[in-house]
Amino acid sequence: MTDGVTISQAAAFAGVTVKTIRHYHKNGLVEEPARDRSGYRRYGSAELLRLVQVRTLAGAGVPLAGIGPILDAGPEEFAAALVDVEENLTAKIDELIARRETLRQLATGDRVLLPARACALLDRMPGLGFDADDVRTAHEGLVLVRALMPEGFDEYLTQIEHGLEDPRHVAVVKLTWSAGKWAPDDPRIERLAEEVAAHFIADPSLLPTLGGLQSRQDGDTRHELLTHHGEDERPGWIRLTALIEQKLRAAGVDVP
């Protein structure tokens, strides 16, 4: 009759590592067997069975803290505990599937970072004469707006939708966006600023606002991030925006 096996042999038989067995001992999941006359711990069939049970439950996703109570429970409690474990695993599987779908959408270029309403606006832009760079910049801007002022995002979309229904406004926006690629000292910027300011003075409702930022402690920082996005690729925007804001304020239009 054998006196049992060493911890290395027990690890091999149970399909775990020696380090894992010691971890099970530390967490009270498997009792440490007594030492033999040579000072080695010997694992018998009972310890091996317990090791396999613990390894199986851990491999099924049961947290180590919950394994002991499950194994020590009666038949009814054991069955109920496994049902709970299965439900938790199902929830995790659903979450992982959703994450995988998000990654697939990102990989294929879908606008997963925005709701359908915002994507519909982007889809309208090419038909209104905006080029691919304009659509990309608009997409990035909407993602930032949603992230930095989520409470005002729907209202912001409403303002954009309102503006796209006005052909004159669309023409002004297209010209403003194309002017971003002009040199900052281009003389056309001054004339365009006059035209754009007059447009918004005539109908201030067409001026998109970033509502909700003023009540935030870090509102100024968020406003700067939003309003200056894309300026590296459109250097003319910096001077044009400053001139438009200056003219609007001079006319008494409230510019955040």
Secondary structure, 3 states (H helix, E strand, C coil): CCCCECHHHHHHHHCCCHHHHHHHHHCCCCCCCCECCCCCECECHHHHHHHHHHHHHHHCCCCHHHHHHHHHCCHHHHHHHHHHHHHHHHHHHHHHHHHHHHHHHHHCCCCCCCCHHHHHHHHHCHHHCCCHHHHHHHHHHHHHHHHHCHHHHHHHHHHHHHHHCCHHHHHHHHHHHHHCCCCCCCCHHHHHHHHHHHHHHHCHHHCCCCCCCCCCCCHHHHHHHHHCCCCCCCCHHHHHHHHHHHHHHHCCCCCC
